[in-house]
């Protein structure tokens, strides 16, 4: 899930651990969100966008349509 976010994280050398630290969550909690076991809270989505990807919309980040993130 969240292919766009994962692609951008790889391209920008941002790890799941970085996201966990930013959101004050365990790595397992972040992995659960990426695997669709637990939903990202809106506040978490906004924090990821604000800190790492301010030039992208939430739709672009949290969608699986990789065409949304191509320049």
C-alpha angles and dihedrals in degrees: 000000000000094000093172093054092046092050091050091047091053092046091050098040093244114151132205085249090059089053091047091053092047092051094038090238134129118261088246091056090052092047089051089055093049091048093050095245091116126023122240110247114235091243089055092050091050092049092052091049093046096048103036112014112026092153094062130073122236088248091057094047100044100039128091096221101106090194088075092068101043115107 
